[in-house]
Amino acid sequence: MAIISGYLLLACTVASAETLVERADIDASRVPTAVEVIAQLYQFDSFQQNAVDRADTSPSSDVMMIAAARADAAGKRDKALAELQRQLGTDVPSQRKGAAMRAHAVDAVDRSDGPAYVRHFYAAQLVEYELTVALIEHYLESPDNEEIRSFAAAQLPILRSELADTRNALSNK
């Protein structure tokens, strides 16, 4: 029954959301640029860092530990991205409206409603992972920068693994 509930929650989340490309403010008819990949990774990391702030009052220690670990990974990735940007001399545009709204997605559920909050947390995480993985996969089809290609290719297995963990966690809630 828990698996069915997880899938129903996931289906409702996906059905009510815009497509991943719309959420990323990316034109699906073209391969994203290196700058767009960097911007999405920063936005993803911002989401993860905001999620840990919101999870600190969660009734679930599991959510707090996952959020803290992902925020830590996001901070490390941001440092690597900043260094990569410095080396390449690239400038990333400021955070888009959609990304700012997604960064607060976990706030939509009352933390006192433990199981609903936990499911919502993982559902929000799932959308962010799917968006980021899809963007990187699309970029790697025809990358425009070797250093960003290498960085994105190195991040992809990590993000896919965390995506799979998130799907499993949601289906078990």
MDTraj code that builds the backbone (N, CA, C; nanometers):
import mdtraj as md
import numpy as np

residues = "MET ALA ILE ILE SER GLY TYR LEU LEU LEU ALA CYS THR VAL ALA SER ALA GLU THR LEU VAL GLU ARG ALA ASP ILE ASP ALA SER ARG VAL PRO THR ALA VAL GLU VAL ILE ALA GLN LEU TYR GLN PHE ASP SER PHE GLN GLN ASN ALA VAL ASP ARG ALA ASP THR SER PRO SER SER ASP VAL MET MET ILE ALA ALA ALA ARG ALA ASP ALA ALA GLY LYS ARG ASP LYS ALA LEU ALA GLU LEU GLN ARG GLN LEU GLY THR ASP VAL PRO SER GLN ARG LYS GLY ALA ALA MET ARG ALA HIS ALA VAL ASP ALA VAL ASP ARG SER ASP GLY PRO ALA TYR VAL ARG HIS PHE TYR ALA ALA GLN LEU VAL GLU TYR GLU LEU THR VAL ALA LEU ILE GLU HIS TYR LEU GLU SER PRO ASP ASN GLU GLU ILE ARG SER PHE ALA ALA ALA GLN LEU PRO ILE LEU ARG SER GLU LEU ALA ASP THR ARG ASN ALA LEU SER ASN LYS".split()
xyz = np.array([
    [0.0820, -0.1188, 0.0000],
    [0.0000, 0.0000, 0.0000],
    [0.0867, 0.1256, 0.0000],
    [0.1978, 0.1236, 0.0744],
    [0.2867, 0.2393, 0.0797],
    [0.3456, 0.2689, -0.0575],
    [0.3756, 0.1649, -0.1327],
    [0.4316, 0.1846, -0.2664],
    [0.3286, 0.2509, -0.3568],
    [0.2048, 0.2045, -0.3485],
    [0.0984, 0.2636, -0.4304],
    [0.0773, 0.4095, -0.3920],
    [0.0793, 0.4392, -0.2635],
    [0.0639, 0.5779, -0.2185],
    [0.1762, 0.6651, -0.2713],
    [0.2975, 0.6106, -0.2692],
    [0.4124, 0.6861, -0.3212],
    [0.3984, 0.7155, -0.4685],
    [0.3557, 0.6157, -0.5441],
    [0.3371, 0.6361, -0.6873],
    [0.2239, 0.7343, -0.7165],
    [0.1169, 0.7268, -0.6380],
    [0.0067, 0.8219, -0.6575],
    [0.0520, 0.9643, -0.6274],
    [0.1267, 0.9810, -0.5204],
    [0.1782, 1.1130, -0.4879],
    [0.2694, 1.1631, -0.5985],
    [0.3555, 1.0765, -0.6462],
    [0.4454, 1.1135, -0.7548],
    [0.3665, 1.1509, -0.8797],
    [0.2659, 1.0717, -0.9132],
    [0.1848, 1.0998, -1.0321],
    [0.1149, 1.2343, -1.0192],
    [0.0627, 1.2638, -0.9019],
    [-0.0036, 1.3931, -0.8807],
    [0.0959, 1.5074, -0.8910],
    [0.2146, 1.4880, -0.8355],
    [0.3177, 1.5914, -0.8419],
    [0.3564, 1.6188, -0.9860],
    [0.3790, 1.5133, -1.0624],
    [0.4200, 1.5286, -1.2016],
    [0.3063, 1.5860, -1.2853],
    [0.1847, 1.5397, -1.2629],
    [0.0712, 1.5859, -1.3429],
    [0.0418, 1.7334, -1.3206],
    [0.0634, 1.7830, -1.2000],
    [0.0307, 1.9219, -1.1723],
    [0.1443, 2.0179, -1.2053],
    [0.2620, 1.9676, -1.2303],
    [0.3777, 2.0523, -1.2595],
    [0.3909, 2.0773, -1.4090],
    [0.4602, 2.1841, -1.4405],
    [0.4940, 2.2062, -1.5797],
    [0.5946, 2.0997, -1.6204],
    [0.6266, 2.0916, -1.7485],
    [0.7286, 1.9965, -1.7895],
    [0.8613, 2.0388, -1.7283],
    [0.9536, 1.9469, -1.7230],
    [1.0848, 1.9789, -1.6661],
    [1.1516, 2.0924, -1.7403],
    [1.1383, 2.0924, -1.8708],
    [1.2016, 2.1984, -1.9498],
    [1.1393, 2.3337, -1.9177],
    [1.0066, 2.3377, -1.9050],
    [0.9414, 2.4637, -1.8694],
    [0.9883, 2.5107, -1.7331],
    [1.0012, 2.4181, -1.6388],
    [1.0446, 2.4540, -1.5039],
    [1.1870, 2.5072, -1.5036],
    [1.2684, 2.4622, -1.5972],
    [1.4080, 2.5052, -1.6021],
    [1.4258, 2.6319, -1.6839],
    [1.3180, 2.6828, -1.7424],
    [1.3267, 2.8006, -1.8278],
    [1.4239, 2.7777, -1.9434],
    [1.4242, 2.6571, -2.0003],
    [1.5145, 2.6189, -2.1082],
    [1.4338, 2.5898, -2.2330],
    [1.4870, 2.6290, -2.3483],
    [1.4244, 2.6010, -2.4774],
    [1.4560, 2.4563, -2.5156],
    [1.3521, 2.3721, -2.5217],
    [1.3707, 2.2289, -2.5480],
    [1.4141, 2.2002, -2.6908],
    [1.4012, 2.2976, -2.7795],
    [1.4356, 2.2723, -2.9189],
    [1.5857, 2.2817, -2.9455],
    [1.6632, 2.3162, -2.8450],
    [1.8079, 2.3262, -2.8631],
    [1.8807, 2.2688, -2.7421],
    [2.0039, 2.2315, -2.7649],
    [2.0878, 2.1793, -2.6574],
    [2.1276, 2.2965, -2.5673],
    [2.1199, 2.2794, -2.4366],
    [2.1592, 2.3889, -2.3467],
    [2.3083, 2.4207, -2.3596],
    [2.3430, 2.5419, -2.3260],
    [2.4826, 2.5850, -2.3297],
    [2.5517, 2.5514, -2.1984],
    [2.6821, 2.5634, -2.1987],
    [2.7603, 2.5401, -2.0772],
    [2.7163, 2.6357, -1.9666],
    [2.6902, 2.7603, -2.0015],
    [2.6469, 2.8585, -1.9022],
    [2.5123, 2.8176, -1.8420],
    [2.4214, 2.7649, -1.9237],
    [2.2920, 2.7192, -1.8726],
    [2.3078, 2.5989, -1.7801],
    [2.4021, 2.5118, -1.8103],
    [2.4286, 2.3965, -1.7231],
    [2.4823, 2.4453, -1.5891],
    [2.5765, 2.5375, -1.5929],
    [2.6307, 2.5933, -1.4685],
    [2.5189, 2.6591, -1.3884],
    [2.4364, 2.7390, -1.4553],
    [2.3266, 2.8075, -1.3863],
    [2.2309, 2.7076, -1.3227],
    [2.1976, 2.6001, -1.3950],
    [2.1065, 2.4995, -1.3394],
    [2.1693, 2.4295, -1.2199],
    [2.2976, 2.3994, -1.2273],
    [2.3633, 2.3354, -1.1133],
    [2.3637, 2.4283, -0.9914],
    [2.3878, 2.5563, -1.0133],
    [2.3799, 2.6522, -0.9025],
    [2.2383, 2.6568, -0.8457],
    [2.1383, 2.6559, -0.9337],
    [1.9991, 2.6600, -0.8882],
    [1.9635, 2.5323, -0.8116],
    [2.0095, 2.4201, -0.8610],
    [1.9879, 2.2925, -0.7929],
    [2.0529, 2.2970, -0.6547],
    [2.1753, 2.3463, -0.6497],
    [2.2459, 2.3552, -0.5225],
    [2.1757, 2.4519, -0.4270],
    [2.1237, 2.5604, -0.4806],
    [2.0475, 2.6546, -0.3984],
    [1.9241, 2.5865, -0.3404],
    [1.8559, 2.5078, -0.4237],
    [1.7405, 2.4323, -0.3757],
    [1.7818, 2.3409, -0.2603],
    [1.8916, 2.2680, -0.2773],
    [1.9369, 2.1740, -0.1746],
    [1.9734, 2.2473, -0.0450],
    [2.0390, 2.3619, -0.0576],
    [2.0783, 2.4367, 0.0609],
    [1.9575, 2.4974, 0.1310],
    [1.8566, 2.5404, 0.0543],
    [1.7333, 2.5904, 0.1147],
    [1.6539, 2.4772, 0.1780],
    [1.6573, 2.3592, 0.1177],
    [1.5836, 2.2447, 0.1710],
    [1.6347, 2.2047, 0.3084],
    [1.7656, 2.2142, 0.3307],
    [1.8192, 2.1775, 0.4617],
    [1.7725, 2.2771, 0.5671],
    [1.7618, 2.4043, 0.5322],
    [1.7128, 2.5040, 0.6271],
    [1.5687, 2.4742, 0.6673],
    [1.4894, 2.4286, 0.5725],
    [1.3498, 2.3989, 0.6001],
    [1.3327, 2.2636, 0.6699],
    [1.4255, 2.1727, 0.6472],
    [1.4159, 2.0392, 0.7061],
    [1.4600, 2.0370, 0.8521],
    [1.5269, 2.1438, 0.8983],
    [1.5789, 2.1398, 1.0345],
    [1.4693, 2.1343, 1.1404],
    [1.3457, 2.1637, 1.1034],
    [1.2354, 2.1516, 1.1981],
    [1.1461, 2.0319, 1.1654],
    [1.1920, 1.9481, 1.0748],
    [1.1145, 1.8304, 1.0349],
    [1.1085, 1.7303, 1.1488],
    [0.9944, 1.6629, 1.1621],
    [0.9849, 1.5595, 1.2651],
    [1.0637, 1.4329, 1.2283],
    [1.1148, 1.4259, 1.1061],
    [1.1857, 1.3069, 1.0604],
    [1.3367, 1.3294, 1.0609],
    [1.4065, 1.2489, 1.1392],
    [1.5525, 1.2605, 1.1411],
    [1.6108, 1.2151, 1.0072],
    [1.5412, 1.1235, 0.9388],
    [1.5831, 1.0775, 0.8059],
    [1.5882, 1.1949, 0.7084],
    [1.4844, 1.2763, 0.7075],
    [1.4790, 1.3930, 0.6192],
    [1.5908, 1.4903, 0.6549],
    [1.6123, 1.5123, 0.7831],
    [1.7172, 1.6060, 0.8246],
    [1.8550, 1.5572, 0.7806],
    [1.8808, 1.4278, 0.7951],
    [2.0123, 1.3737, 0.7563],
    [2.0316, 1.3807, 0.6048],
    [1.9297, 1.3438, 0.5295],
    [1.9387, 1.3504, 0.3829],
    [1.9585, 1.4940, 0.3383],
    [1.8792, 1.5849, 0.3930],
    [1.8898, 1.7261, 0.3542],
    [2.0280, 1.7814, 0.3870],
    [2.0811, 1.7467, 0.5023],
    [2.2142, 1.7954, 0.5415],
    [2.3227, 1.7397, 0.4495],
    [2.3143, 1.6123, 0.4174],
    [2.4149, 1.5517, 0.3293],
    [2.4088, 1.6134, 0.1899],
    [2.2888, 1.6364, 0.1398],
    [2.2744, 1.6945, 0.0060],
    [2.3151, 1.8412, 0.0040],
    [2.2898, 1.9129, 0.1117],
    [2.3345, 2.0524, 0.1195],
    [2.4864, 2.0590, 0.1244],
    [2.5486, 1.9660, 0.1959],
    [2.6943, 1.9602, 0.2017],
    [2.7525, 1.9328, 0.0633],
    [2.6943, 1.8363, -0.0077],
    [2.7396, 1.8064, -0.1443],
    [2.7194, 1.9270, -0.2359],
    [2.6088, 1.9977, -0.2167],
    [2.5805, 2.1165, -0.2981],
    [2.6849, 2.2252, -0.2728],
    [2.7229, 2.2435, -0.1487],
    [2.8256, 2.3427, -0.1168],
    [2.9594, 2.3095, -0.1814],
    [2.9957, 2.1837, -0.1780],
    [3.1202, 2.1403, -0.2423],
    [3.1134, 2.1584, -0.3938],
    [2.9976, 2.1250, -0.4526],
    [2.9816, 2.1409, -0.5974],
    [2.9876, 2.2896, -0.6347],
    [2.9285, 2.3753, -0.5524],
    [2.9330, 2.5195, -0.5782],
    [3.0767, 2.5720, -0.5782],
    [3.1571, 2.5237, -0.4854],
    [3.2980, 2.5656, -0.4811],
    [3.3701, 2.5224, -0.6082],
    [3.3453, 2.3991, -0.6511],
    [3.4079, 2.3502, -0.7745],
    [3.3578, 2.4293, -0.8954],
    [3.2291, 2.4606, -0.8970],
    [3.1730, 2.5403, -1.0080],
    [3.2331, 2.6805, -1.0105],
    [3.2482, 2.7410, -0.8933],
    [3.3060, 2.8755, -0.8860],
    [3.4486, 2.8755, -0.9399],
    [3.5249, 2.7740, -0.9032],
    [3.6625, 2.7638, -0.9533],
    [3.6636, 2.7409, -1.1040],
    [3.5762, 2.6565, -1.1521],
    [3.5650, 2.6307, -1.2956],
    [3.5268, 2.7581, -1.3704],
    [3.4330, 2.8313, -1.3165],
    [3.3937, 2.9583, -1.3781],
    [3.5095, 3.0569, -1.3808],
    [3.5838, 3.0630, -1.2713],
    [3.6980, 3.1540, -1.2652],
    [3.7998, 3.1186, -1.3727],
    [3.8289, 2.9892, -1.3875],
    [3.9248, 2.9438, -1.4874],
    [3.8779, 2.9750, -1.6293],
    [3.7483, 2.9587, -1.6519],
    [3.6940, 2.9789, -1.7864],
    [3.6571, 3.1235, -1.8156],
    [3.6461, 3.2038, -1.7111],
    [3.6061, 3.3424, -1.7297],
    [3.4604, 3.3572, -1.7726],
    [3.3766, 3.2631, -1.7294],
    [3.2346, 3.2692, -1.7654],
    [3.1551, 3.3435, -1.6599],
    [3.0439, 3.3984, -1.7028],
    [2.9532, 3.4688, -1.6136],
    [2.8182, 3.4010, -1.6237],
    [2.7594, 3.3664, -1.5103],
    [2.6302, 3.2985, -1.5084],
    [2.5224, 3.3998, -1.4734],
    [2.4113, 3.4002, -1.5502],
    [2.3032, 3.4937, -1.5201],
    [2.2427, 3.4662, -1.3828],
    [2.1773, 3.5679, -1.3273],
    [2.1175, 3.5519, -1.1956],
    [2.0061, 3.4475, -1.1979],
    [1.9702, 3.4029, -1.0797],
    [1.8693, 3.2987, -1.0646],
    [1.7363, 3.3442, -1.1257],
    [1.6744, 3.2542, -1.1995],
    [1.5475, 3.2850, -1.2640],
    [1.4321, 3.2701, -1.1650],
    [1.3198, 3.3313, -1.1984],
    [1.2019, 3.3283, -1.1129],
    [1.1591, 3.1853, -1.0811],
    [1.1555, 3.0979, -1.1809],
    [1.1123, 2.9602, -1.1597],
    [1.2004, 2.8886, -1.0599],
    [1.3295, 2.9114, -1.0676],
    [1.4213, 2.8459, -0.9744],
    [1.4001, 2.8970, -0.8330],
    [1.3746, 3.0258, -0.8182],
    [1.3498, 3.0815, -0.6858],
    [1.2223, 3.0220, -0.6261],
    [1.1202, 3.0049, -0.7088],
    [0.9951, 2.9457, -0.6611],
    [1.0172, 2.8001, -0.6226],
    [1.0947, 2.7258, -0.7008],
    [1.1209, 2.5854, -0.6695],
    [1.2005, 2.5715, -0.5406],
    [1.2866, 2.6668, -0.5136],
    [1.3692, 2.6593, -0.3933],
    [1.2839, 2.6627, -0.2664],
    [1.1613, 2.7123, -0.2768],
    [1.0723, 2.7195, -0.1609],
    [0.9610, 2.6154, -0.1668],
    [0.9735, 2.5165, -0.2534],
    [0.8680, 2.4161, -0.2713],
    [0.8403, 2.3377, -0.1444],
    [0.9400, 2.3161, -0.0621],
    [0.9232, 2.2356, 0.0580],
    [0.8407, 2.3098, 0.1629],
    [0.8283, 2.4409, 0.1507],
    [0.7500, 2.5190, 0.2472],
    [0.6003, 2.4964, 0.2353],
    [0.5542, 2.4375, 0.1264],
    [0.4113, 2.4268, 0.1004],
    [0.3381, 2.3329, 0.1952],
    [0.4085, 2.2487, 0.2686],
    [0.3439, 2.1533, 0.3572],
    [0.3812, 2.1843, 0.5016],
    [0.2833, 2.1782, 0.5882],
    [0.3032, 2.1998, 0.7306],
    [0.3941, 2.0905, 0.7870],
    [0.5019, 2.1318, 0.8530],
    [0.5977, 2.0361, 0.9070],
    [0.5385, 1.9485, 1.0171],
    [0.4333, 1.9986, 1.0820],
    [0.3739, 1.9205, 1.1898],
    [0.3009, 1.7972, 1.1371],
    [0.2678, 1.7964, 1.0086],
    [0.2037, 1.6802, 0.9477],
    [0.3143, 1.5891, 0.8957],
    [0.3775, 1.5170, 0.9861],
    [0.4967, 1.4378, 0.9588],
    [0.5000, 1.3600, 0.8291],
    [0.4124, 1.2607, 0.8099],
    [0.4202, 1.1786, 0.6883],
    [0.3968, 1.2593, 0.5602],
    [0.3047, 1.3532, 0.5624],
    [0.2794, 1.4341, 0.4425],
    [0.4003, 1.5221, 0.4122],
    [0.4612, 1.5769, 0.5171],
    [0.5799, 1.6599, 0.4967],
    [0.6933, 1.5776, 0.4364],
    [0.7149, 1.4578, 0.4887],
    [0.8229, 1.3720, 0.4393],
    [0.7991, 1.3378, 0.2923],
    [0.6760, 1.3002, 0.2569],
    [0.6448, 1.2702, 0.1167],
    [0.6648, 1.3931, 0.0284],
    [0.6205, 1.5074, 0.0764],
    [0.6357, 1.6301, -0.0020],
    [0.7834, 1.6652, -0.0199],
    [0.8615, 1.6481, 0.0844],
    [1.0052, 1.6743, 0.0765],
    [1.0684, 1.5903, -0.0345],
    [1.0397, 1.4590, -0.0319],
    [1.0985, 1.3713, -0.1332],
    [1.0423, 1.3979, -0.2726],
    [0.9152, 1.4348, -0.2826],
    [0.8569, 1.4669, -0.4133],
    [0.9238, 1.5912, -0.4720],
    [0.9470, 1.6924, -0.3891],
    [1.0156, 1.8140, -0.4358],
    [1.1587, 1.7812, -0.4771],
    [1.2262, 1.6978, -0.3988],
    [1.3614, 1.6548, -0.4326],
    [1.3618, 1.5822, -0.5666],
    [1.2645, 1.4939, -0.5856],
    [1.2554, 1.4152, -0.7084],
    [1.2459, 1.5050, -0.8311],
    [1.1610, 1.6053, -0.8255],
    [1.1450, 1.6969, -0.9388],
    [1.2764, 1.7685, -0.9684],
    [1.3443, 1.8142, -0.8656],
    [1.4709, 1.8857, -0.8863],
    [1.5780, 1.7944, -0.9462],
    [1.5861, 1.6722, -0.8969],
    [1.6834, 1.5783, -0.9528],
    [1.6516, 1.5465, -1.0977],
    [1.5248, 1.5194, -1.1264],
    [1.4872, 1.4867, -1.2642],
    [1.5199, 1.6019, -1.3583],
    [1.4909, 1.7230, -1.3165],
    [1.5196, 1.8415, -1.3967],
    [1.6692, 1.8536, -1.4244],
    [1.7498, 1.8414, -1.3221],
    [1.8942, 1.8597, -1.3356],
    [1.9568, 1.7472, -1.4171],
    [1.9187, 1.6249, -1.3904],
    [1.9730, 1.5112, -1.4659],
    [1.9338, 1.5231, -1.6133],
    [1.8079, 1.5557, -1.6408],
    [1.7628, 1.5689, -1.7802],
    [1.8402, 1.6789, -1.8531],
    [1.8627, 1.7907, -1.7866],
    [1.9364, 1.9011, -1.8490],
    [2.0801, 1.8592, -1.8796],
    [2.1449, 1.7935, -1.7851],
    [2.2838, 1.7504, -1.8074],
    [2.2899, 1.6468, -1.9195],
    [2.1985, 1.5512, -1.9186],
    [2.1974, 1.4507, -2.0246],
    [2.1784, 1.5164, -2.1614],
    [2.0902, 1.6137, -2.1677],
    [2.0652, 1.6845, -2.2937],
    [2.1909, 1.7625, -2.3364],
    [2.2558, 1.8262, -2.2404],
    [2.3787, 1.9008, -2.2698],
    [2.4878, 1.8083, -2.3229],
    [2.5025, 1.6928, -2.2621],
    [2.6100, 1.6010, -2.3001],
    [2.5912, 1.5422, -2.4394],
    [2.4729, 1.5585, -2.4983],
    [2.4516, 1.5143, -2.6361],
    [2.5357, 1.5957, -2.7340],
    [2.5587, 1.7222, -2.7012],
    [2.6360, 1.8101, -2.7884],
    [2.6949, 1.9255, -2.7067],
    [2.7934, 1.8962, -2.6230],
    [2.8494, 1.9992, -2.5344],
    [2.9254, 2.1066, -2.6123],
    [2.9241, 2.2283, -2.5581],
    [2.9934, 2.3389, -2.6231],
    [3.1212, 2.3806, -2.5508],
    [3.1576, 2.3067, -2.4448],
    [3.2768, 2.3404, -2.3688],
    [3.3315, 2.2117, -2.3063],
    [3.4564, 2.1825, -2.3320],
    [3.5163, 2.0572, -2.2858],
    [3.5255, 2.0493, -2.1338],
    [3.5609, 2.1592, -2.0684],
    [3.5731, 2.1569, -1.9222],
    [3.4369, 2.1360, -1.8558],
    [3.3353, 2.2035, -1.9066],
    [3.2006, 2.1868, -1.8510],
    [3.1484, 2.0472, -1.8837],
    [3.1791, 1.9969, -2.0029],
    [3.1390, 1.8607, -2.0384],
    [3.1976, 1.7617, -1.9393],
    [3.3244, 1.7771, -1.9100],
    [3.3917, 1.6876, -1.8171],
    [3.3305, 1.6976, -1.6771],
    [3.3059, 1.8194, -1.6314],
    [3.2464, 1.8403, -1.4994],
    [3.1055, 1.7805, -1.4941],
    [3.0247, 1.8096, -1.5962],
    [2.8873, 1.7589, -1.6016],
    [2.8859, 1.6063, -1.6078],
    [2.9750, 1.5492, -1.6876],
    [2.9821, 1.4033, -1.6990],
    [3.0209, 1.3395, -1.5659],
    [3.1057, 1.4055, -1.4900],
    [3.1459, 1.3532, -1.3585],
    [3.0314, 1.3649, -1.2574],
    [2.9499, 1.4691, -1.2687],
    [2.8382, 1.4889, -1.1763],
    [2.7208, 1.3963, -1.2057],
    [2.7045, 1.3593, -1.3326],
    [2.5867, 1.2837, -1.3741],
    [2.5662, 1.1527, -1.2972],
    [2.6675, 1.0665, -1.2813],
    [2.6428, 0.9425, -1.2062],
    [2.6055, 0.9682, -1.0595],
    [2.6627, 1.0700, -1.0009],
    [2.6306, 1.1049, -0.8624],
    [2.4846, 1.1471, -0.8527],
    [2.4439, 1.2361, -0.9435],
    [2.3061, 1.2847, -0.9423],
    [2.2069, 1.1740, -0.9758],
    [2.2430, 1.0862, -1.0684],
    [2.1545, 0.9727, -1.1005],
    [2.1372, 0.8811, -0.9794],
    [2.2446, 0.8564, -0.9069],
    [2.2375, 0.7719, -0.7879],
    [2.1475, 0.8359, -0.6821],
    [2.1642, 0.9654, -0.6603],
    [2.0805, 1.0353, -0.5628],
    [1.9352, 1.0411, -0.6105],
    [1.9144, 1.0515, -0.7412],
    [1.7794, 1.0471, -0.7977],
    [1.7150, 0.9117, -0.7675],
    [1.7881, 0.8049, -0.7895],
    [1.7356, 0.6708, -0.7611],
    [1.7043, 0.6554, -0.6118],
    [1.7931, 0.7054, -0.5267],
    [1.7687, 0.6996, -0.3818],
    [1.6428, 0.7778, -0.3449],
    [1.6232, 0.8925, -0.4094],
    [1.5056, 0.9756, -0.3834],
    [1.3783, 0.9047, -0.4281],
    [1.3817, 0.8424, -0.5448],
    [1.2649, 0.7658, -0.5924],
    [1.2309, 0.6536, -0.4946],
    [1.3327, 0.5827, -0.4484],
    [1.3100, 0.4742, -0.3523],
    [1.2533, 0.5265, -0.2214],
    [1.3081, 0.6360, -0.1731],
    [1.2610, 0.6937, -0.0475],
    [1.1147, 0.7375, -0.0604],
    [1.0807, 0.8001, -0.1723],
    [0.9426, 0.8453, -0.1924],
    [0.8474, 0.7262, -0.2025],
    [0.8890, 0.6230, -0.2716],
    [0.8001, 0.5069, -0.2856],
    [0.7807, 0.4330, -0.1533],
    [0.8723, 0.4513, -0.0590],
    [0.8613, 0.3867, 0.0710],
    [0.7880, 0.4716, 0.1746],
    [0.7493, 0.5919, 0.1364],
    [0.6847, 0.6829, 0.2352],
    [0.5366, 0.6818, 0.2220],
])
top = md.Topology()
chain = top.add_chain()
for i, resn in enumerate(residues, 1):
    res = top.add_residue(resn, chain, resSeq=i)
    for name in ("N", "CA", "C"):
        top.add_atom(name, md.element.get_by_symbol(name[0]), res)
traj = md.Trajectory(xyz[None], top)
